[in-house]
Amino acid sequence: MADRIIRAITCDGAVKILAMTARETVEEARRIHDLTPLTSAALGRTLIAASLLGNDLKSEEHSITVRIDADGPIGSIVAVSDSFGYVRGYCKNPQADLPIRESDRKIDVSGGVGKNGTLSIIKDLGMKEPYIGQTELLSGEIAEDITAYLATSEQIPSVCALGVLVDRDWSIRAAGGYIIQLLPGVYDDEIDRLEECMKKARAVTECLDEGMSLEEILSTTLEGFEIEVLDEAEVGYRCTCSRERTRGVVMSIGVDELSTIAEEDGQAEVACQFCDNKYLFDKAELMDMIEEIKSKKE
């Protein structure tokens, strides 16, 4: 079953909600990158966050990148989403792993990510330069870091919940998340109601693993609020790489480097970081690229 994302609002106009299921999305990332339970959880949460934020963009041409750079063994984590919520991503060390956390017997995402580092949100809105927002990591748990970013960098009071449940065979058993945001003009009593709801909220993966739908999860989580679903769509893991795009990347290294590769190696192989597709360019193709670069300079 394909993953789905919904946008909703409370009928009193106080709260906006984005929510998604993501088991298939995270499973595809796990398969492509041969992830461990730790990296499945960390990259999976980042993919979900990017998808939710991406689906909230205004134009089909817009995209968003969520990047985490910290001192944990996973290294940097990158997730890119289009405006529909289709997402792709990778982490620097996909084979990183840590023992289960003794305190709660859960995957140690914070330990894997690290607490000393930054969370960057890069929005490509079709302008000359992308918008880049950055905050220091709060906990390395990712959902808390997204919540803090939205509050400090975008001044939007929000609650972010992200979850990835890994099965015994390391496949993804359940995954999903939501972002709940207060809209302008909210009264204090509505804020208090929402805070009380969040104190009682169950883990999103626990709900999904029980077979609850997104609508049921939101209804349970936001008890006392009447919710109206505005729209929904299928989402998933989707890479946008192509041979033509990869050719452009190869050409960008310049004539001198291309000439060296052509003479010494006789070919160039480029692997996509997001989907691991490999593109091979033989010597004749490299020489064509060199001539094309030279002709553009004349």
Sine and cosine of phi, psi and omega as CSV:
sin_phi,cos_phi,sin_psi,cos_psi,sin_omega,cos_omega
0.00,0.00,0.75,-0.67,-0.02,-1.00
-0.92,0.38,0.49,-0.87,0.09,-1.00
-0.95,0.32,0.42,-0.91,0.01,-1.00
-0.69,-0.72,0.45,-0.90,0.02,-1.00
-0.78,-0.62,0.66,-0.75,0.03,-1.00
-0.80,-0.59,0.51,-0.86,0.16,-0.99
-0.91,-0.42,0.72,-0.69,-0.07,-1.00
-0.60,-0.80,0.20,-0.98,0.02,-1.00
-0.56,-0.83,0.51,-0.86,0.12,-0.99
-0.97,0.22,0.56,-0.83,-0.12,-0.99
-0.90,0.43,-0.30,0.95,0.07,-1.00
-1.00,0.06,0.01,1.00,0.03,-1.00
0.96,0.28,0.30,0.96,-0.08,-1.00
-1.00,0.00,-0.50,0.86,-0.18,-0.98
-0.70,-0.71,0.69,-0.72,0.12,-0.99
-0.96,-0.29,0.62,-0.79,-0.07,-1.00
-0.73,-0.68,0.71,-0.70,0.20,-0.98
-0.86,-0.51,0.76,-0.65,-0.04,-1.00
-0.58,-0.81,0.52,-0.85,-0.02,-1.00
-0.49,-0.87,0.47,-0.88,0.27,-0.96
-1.00,-0.07,0.51,-0.86,-0.13,-0.99
-0.55,-0.83,0.33,0.94,-0.05,-1.00
-0.87,0.50,-0.74,0.67,-0.03,-1.00
-0.91,0.41,-0.62,0.79,0.01,-1.00
-0.88,0.48,-0.76,0.65,-0.04,-1.00
-0.95,0.32,-0.57,0.82,0.05,-1.00
-0.89,0.46,-0.64,0.77,0.04,-1.00
-0.91,0.42,-0.64,0.76,0.07,-1.00
-0.90,0.44,-0.66,0.75,0.02,-1.00
-0.88,0.48,-0.67,0.74,-0.02,-1.00
-0.92,0.40,-0.71,0.70,-0.04,-1.00
-0.90,0.44,-0.72,0.70,-0.13,-0.99
-0.99,-0.14,0.02,1.00,-0.01,-1.00
0.79,0.61,0.84,0.55,-0.12,-0.99
-0.98,0.20,0.46,-0.89,0.16,-0.99
-1.00,0.07,0.17,-0.98,0.09,-1.00
-0.82,0.57,-0.63,0.77,0.00,-1.00
-0.90,0.44,-0.77,0.64,-0.05,-1.00
-0.96,0.28,-0.47,0.88,0.13,-0.99
-0.87,0.49,-0.70,0.72,-0.02,-1.00
-0.92,0.39,-0.70,0.72,-0.06,-1.00
-0.95,0.31,-0.77,0.64,0.02,-1.00
-0.92,0.39,-0.62,0.78,0.01,-1.00
-0.86,0.51,-0.72,0.69,0.03,-1.00
-0.87,0.48,-0.65,0.76,-0.01,-1.00
-0.92,0.39,-0.63,0.78,0.07,-1.00
-0.88,0.47,-0.68,0.73,0.00,-1.00
-0.89,0.45,-0.71,0.70,0.01,-1.00
-0.86,0.51,-0.71,0.70,-0.01,-1.00
-0.89,0.45,-0.66,0.75,0.00,-1.00
-0.89,0.46,-0.70,0.71,0.01,-1.00
-0.89,0.45,-0.71,0.70,0.01,-1.00
-0.93,0.37,-0.59,0.80,0.00,-1.00
-0.91,0.41,-0.65,0.76,-0.02,-1.00
-0.90,0.43,-0.29,0.96,-0.01,-1.00
-1.00,-0.01,0.00,1.00,0.04,-1.00
-0.95,0.31,0.39,-0.92,-0.15,-0.99
-1.00,0.06,-0.53,0.85,-0.12,-0.99
-0.88,-0.48,0.52,-0.85,0.02,-1.00
-0.88,0.48,-0.40,0.92,-0.04,-1.00
-1.00,0.08,-0.16,0.99,-0.07,-1.00
-0.99,0.12,0.40,-0.92,0.06,-1.00
-0.53,-0.85,0.28,-0.96,-0.02,-1.00
-0.66,-0.75,0.61,-0.79,0.04,-1.00
-0.86,-0.51,0.76,-0.64,0.12,-0.99
-0.95,-0.31,0.84,-0.54,-0.05,-1.00
-0.77,-0.63,0.73,-0.68,0.05,-1.00
-0.87,-0.49,0.82,-0.57,0.07,-1.00
-0.84,-0.54,0.93,-0.37,-0.08,-1.00
-0.57,-0.82,-0.06,-1.00,-0.14,-0.99
-0.99,-0.15,0.21,0.98,0.02,-1.00
-0.99,0.16,0.17,-0.98,-0.05,-1.00
-0.92,0.40,-0.32,0.95,0.02,-1.00
-0.95,0.33,-0.49,0.87,-0.06,-1.00
0.97,0.22,-0.35,-0.94,-0.06,-1.00
-0.92,0.39,0.53,-0.85,0.05,-1.00
-0.79,-0.61,0.74,-0.67,-0.04,-1.00
-0.75,-0.66,0.73,-0.69,0.11,-0.99
-0.68,-0.73,0.72,-0.69,-0.03,-1.00
-0.83,-0.56,0.74,-0.67,0.01,-1.00
-0.81,-0.59,0.58,-0.82,0.17,-0.99
-1.00,0.06,-0.06,-1.00,-0.09,-1.00
-0.97,0.24,-0.10,0.99,0.06,-1.00
-1.00,-0.04,-0.34,0.94,-0.05,-1.00
0.96,-0.28,0.01,1.00,0.11,-0.99
-0.95,0.31,0.71,-0.70,-0.25,-0.97
-0.70,-0.71,0.39,-0.92,0.10,-1.00
-0.54,-0.84,0.37,-0.93,-0.02,-1.00
-0.11,-0.99,0.05,-1.00,0.04,-1.00
-0.33,-0.94,0.26,-0.97,0.15,-0.99
-0.78,-0.63,0.42,-0.91,-0.13,-0.99
-0.90,0.43,-0.67,0.74,-0.06,-1.00
-0.85,-0.53,0.99,0.16,-0.09,-1.00
-0.90,0.43,-0.33,0.94,0.00,-1.00
-1.00,-0.05,0.08,1.00,0.03,-1.00
-0.88,0.48,0.60,-0.80,0.03,-1.00
-0.44,-0.90,0.41,-0.91,0.03,-1.00
-0.63,-0.77,0.40,-0.92,0.07,-1.00
-0.89,0.45,0.40,-0.91,0.10,-1.00
-0.85,0.53,0.63,-0.77,-0.02,-1.00
-0.91,0.40,0.79,-0.61,-0.07,-1.00
-0.92,0.39,-0.55,0.83,-0.12,-0.99
-0.91,0.42,-0.61,0.79,-0.05,-1.00
-0.71,-0.71,0.09,1.00,0.03,-1.00
0.87,0.49,0.58,0.81,0.04,-1.00
-0.89,-0.45,0.27,-0.96,0.04,-1.00
-0.88,0.47,0.72,-0.70,-0.10,-1.00
-1.00,0.07,0.95,0.31,-0.02,-1.00
-0.89,0.45,-0.69,0.73,0.00,-1.00
-0.86,0.51,-0.67,0.74,0.03,-1.00
-0.92,0.39,-0.60,0.80,0.01,-1.00
-0.94,0.33,-0.64,0.77,0.01,-1.00
-0.97,0.24,-0.69,0.72,-0.12,-0.99
0.99,-0.14,0.41,-0.91,-0.03,-1.00
-0.97,-0.25,-0.26,0.96,0.00,-1.00
-0.98,-0.18,0.97,-0.25,-0.03,-1.00
0.15,-0.99,-0.27,-0.96,-0.08,-1.00
-0.75,-0.67,0.48,-0.88,0.17,-0.99
-0.93,-0.36,0.83,-0.55,0.01,-1.00
-0.89,-0.45,0.69,-0.72,0.10,-1.00
-0.89,-0.46,0.88,-0.48,-0.06,-1.00
-0.91,-0.42,0.88,-0.47,-0.02,-1.00
-0.95,-0.32,0.87,-0.50,0.11,-0.99
-1.00,-0.08,0.98,-0.22,-0.10,-1.00
-0.95,-0.31,0.37,0.93,0.05,-1.00
0.99,0.17,0.16,0.99,0.04,-1.00
-1.00,0.03,0.03,-1.00,0.01,-1.00
-0.89,0.45,-0.62,0.79,0.01,-1.00
-0.81,-0.58,0.60,-0.80,0.05,-1.00
-0.95,0.31,0.41,-0.91,0.11,-0.99
-0.99,0.11,0.78,-0.63,-0.01,-1.00
-0.84,-0.55,0.86,-0.50,0.11,-0.99
-0.91,-0.42,0.59,-0.81,-0.07,-1.00
-0.56,-0.83,0.66,-0.75,0.09,-1.00
-0.69,-0.72,0.35,-0.94,0.11,-0.99
-0.95,0.31,0.57,-0.82,0.05,-1.00
-0.89,0.45,0.64,-0.77,0.01,-1.00
-1.00,-0.02,-0.71,0.70,-0.08,-1.00
-0.63,-0.77,-0.34,0.94,-0.11,-0.99
0.99,0.13,0.01,1.00,0.04,-1.00
-0.99,0.13,-0.13,0.99,0.10,-0.99
0.99,0.17,-0.83,0.55,0.01,-1.00
-0.88,0.48,-0.71,0.71,0.03,-1.00
-0.90,0.44,-0.58,0.81,0.00,-1.00
-0.94,0.34,-0.62,0.79,0.07,-1.00
-0.91,0.42,-0.69,0.72,0.03,-1.00
-0.85,0.53,-0.72,0.70,0.00,-1.00
-0.91,0.42,-0.64,0.77,0.02,-1.00
-0.88,0.48,-0.74,0.67,-0.04,-1.00
-0.88,0.47,-0.58,0.81,-0.01,-1.00
-0.96,0.29,-0.64,0.77,-0.11,-0.99
-1.00,0.00,-0.70,0.72,-0.08,-1.00
-1.00,0.07,-0.53,0.85,-0.05,-1.00
-0.90,-0.44,0.03,1.00,0.05,-1.00
0.79,0.61,0.65,0.76,0.04,-1.00
-0.89,-0.45,0.95,-0.33,0.06,-1.00
-0.88,0.48,0.87,-0.50,-0.15,-0.99
-0.62,-0.78,0.34,-0.94,0.19,-0.98
-0.79,-0.62,0.80,-0.60,0.02,-1.00
-0.88,-0.47,0.76,-0.65,0.08,-1.00
-0.81,-0.59,0.80,-0.60,-0.02,-1.00
-0.73,-0.69,0.65,-0.76,0.00,-1.00
-0.48,-0.88,0.60,-0.80,0.10,-1.00
-0.71,-0.71,0.86,-0.51,0.04,-1.00
-0.96,-0.27,0.88,-0.47,-0.05,-1.00
-0.99,-0.16,0.74,-0.67,-0.01,-1.00
-0.99,0.16,0.09,-1.00,-0.06,-1.00
-0.90,0.43,-0.49,0.87,0.03,-1.00
-1.00,0.02,0.21,0.98,0.03,-1.00
0.97,0.24,-0.01,1.00,0.10,-0.99
-0.96,0.29,0.25,-0.97,-0.04,-1.00
-1.00,0.03,0.87,-0.49,-0.05,-1.00
-1.00,0.05,-0.62,0.78,0.04,-1.00
-0.37,-0.93,0.51,-0.86,0.05,-1.00
-0.34,-0.94,0.56,-0.83,0.03,-1.00
0.14,-0.99,-0.08,-1.00,0.01,-1.00
0.02,-1.00,0.06,-1.00,0.06,-1.00
-0.46,-0.89,0.39,-0.92,0.17,-0.99
-0.82,-0.58,0.84,-0.54,0.03,-1.00
-0.93,-0.37,0.80,-0.60,-0.07,-1.00
-0.78,-0.62,0.67,-0.74,0.09,-1.00
-0.98,0.21,0.69,-0.73,0.02,-1.00
-1.00,-0.06,0.37,-0.93,-0.03,-1.00
-0.84,0.54,0.57,-0.83,0.05,-1.00
1.00,0.09,0.24,0.97,-0.02,-1.00
-0.96,0.29,0.67,-0.75,0.03,-1.00
-0.99,0.14,0.40,-0.91,-0.05,-1.00
-0.86,0.51,-0.59,0.81,-0.04,-1.00
-0.92,0.39,-0.52,0.85,0.05,-1.00
-0.95,0.32,-0.59,0.81,0.07,-1.00
-0.89,0.45,-0.69,0.73,0.02,-1.00
-0.89,0.47,-0.66,0.75,0.02,-1.00
-0.88,0.48,-0.70,0.72,-0.01,-1.00
-0.91,0.42,-0.66,0.75,0.02,-1.00
-0.88,0.47,-0.63,0.77,0.03,-1.00
-0.91,0.41,-0.63,0.78,0.05,-1.00
-0.88,0.48,-0.69,0.72,-0.06,-1.00
-0.92,0.39,-0.51,0.86,0.04,-1.00
-0.90,0.43,-0.51,0.86,-0.06,-1.00
-0.99,-0.15,-0.04,1.00,-0.11,-0.99
-0.90,0.43,0.68,-0.73,0.06,-1.00
-1.00,0.06,0.34,-0.94,0.05,-1.00
-0.88,0.48,0.70,-0.72,-0.08,-1.00
-0.89,0.46,-0.59,0.80,0.00,-1.00
-0.94,0.34,-0.51,0.86,0.06,-1.00
-0.89,0.46,-0.68,0.73,0.02,-1.00
-0.92,0.39,-0.71,0.71,0.00,-1.00
-0.90,0.45,-0.62,0.78,-0.02,-1.00
-0.92,0.40,-0.41,0.91,0.06,-1.00
-1.00,0.10,-0.03,1.00,0.03,-1.00
1.00,-0.02,0.19,0.98,0.00,-1.00
-0.95,0.31,0.61,-0.80,0.07,-1.00
-0.99,0.16,0.21,-0.98,0.05,-1.00
-0.87,0.50,-0.66,0.75,-0.01,-1.00
-0.88,0.47,-0.64,0.77,0.02,-1.00
-0.93,0.38,-0.62,0.78,0.02,-1.00
-0.90,0.44,-0.70,0.71,-0.01,-1.00
-0.92,0.39,-0.64,0.77,0.01,-1.00
-0.89,0.45,-0.64,0.77,0.02,-1.00
-0.95,0.32,-0.69,0.72,-0.04,-1.00
-0.92,0.40,-0.69,0.72,-0.02,-1.00
-0.98,-0.18,0.80,0.59,-0.03,-1.00
-0.86,0.51,0.76,-0.64,-0.01,-1.00
0.99,-0.13,-0.26,0.97,0.07,-1.00
-0.99,-0.15,0.65,-0.76,0.11,-0.99
-1.00,-0.04,0.81,-0.59,-0.15,-0.99
-0.93,-0.37,0.69,-0.73,0.07,-1.00
-0.89,-0.46,0.86,-0.51,0.06,-1.00
-0.98,0.19,0.83,-0.56,-0.05,-1.00
-1.00,0.05,-0.67,0.74,0.07,-1.00
-0.29,-0.96,0.24,-0.97,0.05,-1.00
-0.55,-0.83,0.36,-0.93,-0.02,-1.00
-0.39,-0.92,0.38,-0.93,0.13,-0.99
-0.98,0.19,0.57,-0.82,0.07,-1.00
-0.68,-0.73,0.19,-0.98,0.01,-1.00
-0.03,-1.00,-0.11,-0.99,0.04,-1.00
-1.00,0.06,0.85,-0.53,-0.05,-1.00
-0.60,-0.80,0.85,-0.53,0.07,-1.00
-0.99,-0.11,0.55,-0.83,-0.04,-1.00
-0.95,-0.31,0.23,0.97,-0.03,-1.00
-0.94,0.34,0.38,-0.92,0.04,-1.00
-0.41,-0.91,0.25,-0.97,0.02,-1.00
-0.89,0.45,-0.63,0.78,-0.03,-1.00
-0.92,0.40,-0.67,0.74,0.03,-1.00
-0.90,0.43,-0.66,0.75,0.00,-1.00
-0.91,0.40,-0.59,0.81,0.06,-1.00
-0.86,0.51,-0.65,0.76,0.03,-1.00
-0.90,0.44,-0.62,0.79,0.04,-1.00
-0.91,0.42,-0.69,0.73,0.01,-1.00
-0.89,0.46,-0.68,0.73,0.01,-1.00
-0.89,0.45,-0.48,0.88,-0.07,-1.00
-0.92,0.39,-0.24,0.97,-0.01,-1.00
-0.98,0.21,-0.23,0.97,0.13,-0.99
0.99,-0.14,0.27,-0.96,-0.09,-1.00
-0.88,0.47,-0.74,0.68,-0.09,-1.00
-0.87,0.48,-0.74,0.67,-0.02,-1.00
-0.92,0.39,-0.65,0.76,0.05,-1.00
-0.89,0.47,-0.65,0.76,0.02,-1.00
-0.89,0.45,-0.66,0.75,0.02,-1.00
-0.89,0.46,-0.71,0.70,0.00,-1.00
-0.89,0.45,-0.69,0.73,-0.02,-1.00
-0.88,0.47,-0.67,0.74,-0.05,-1.00
-0.98,0.21,-0.66,0.75,-0.10,-0.99
-1.00,0.07,-0.64,0.77,-0.07,-1.00
-0.97,-0.26,-0.47,0.88,0.01,-1.00
0.97,0.22,0.01,1.00,0.02,-1.00
-0.18,-0.98,0.23,-0.97,0.08,-1.00
-0.70,-0.72,0.76,-0.65,0.07,-1.00
-0.90,-0.43,0.80,-0.61,-0.03,-1.00
-0.85,-0.53,0.79,-0.61,0.03,-1.00
-0.96,-0.27,0.72,-0.69,0.04,-1.00
-0.95,0.30,0.77,-0.64,0.00,-1.00
-0.91,0.40,-0.46,0.89,-0.11,-0.99
-1.00,0.07,-0.58,0.82,-0.09,-1.00
-0.79,-0.61,-0.07,1.00,0.04,-1.00
0.93,0.37,0.21,0.98,0.16,-0.99
-0.90,0.44,0.63,-0.78,-0.04,-1.00
-0.92,-0.39,0.70,-0.71,0.00,-1.00
-0.86,-0.50,0.83,-0.56,-0.04,-1.00
-0.95,-0.30,0.77,-0.63,0.05,-1.00
-0.88,-0.48,0.88,-0.48,-0.04,-1.00
-0.99,0.17,0.02,-1.00,-0.10,-1.00
-0.88,0.48,-0.64,0.77,0.00,-1.00
-0.89,0.46,-0.65,0.76,0.01,-1.00
-0.92,0.38,-0.61,0.79,0.04,-1.00
-0.90,0.43,-0.65,0.76,0.03,-1.00
-0.91,0.41,-0.60,0.80,0.06,-1.00
-0.89,0.45,-0.65,0.76,0.04,-1.00
-0.88,0.48,-0.68,0.73,0.00,-1.00
-0.87,0.49,-0.71,0.71,0.01,-1.00
-0.91,0.42,-0.59,0.81,0.02,-1.00
-0.91,0.40,-0.65,0.76,0.03,-1.00
-0.91,0.42,-0.69,0.72,-0.01,-1.00
-0.89,0.45,-0.65,0.76,-0.03,-1.00
-0.92,0.40,-0.53,0.85,0.02,-1.00
-0.95,0.32,-0.42,0.91,-0.01,-1.00
-0.99,0.11,-0.31,0.95,-0.04,-1.00
-0.97,0.23,0.00,0.00,0.00,0.00
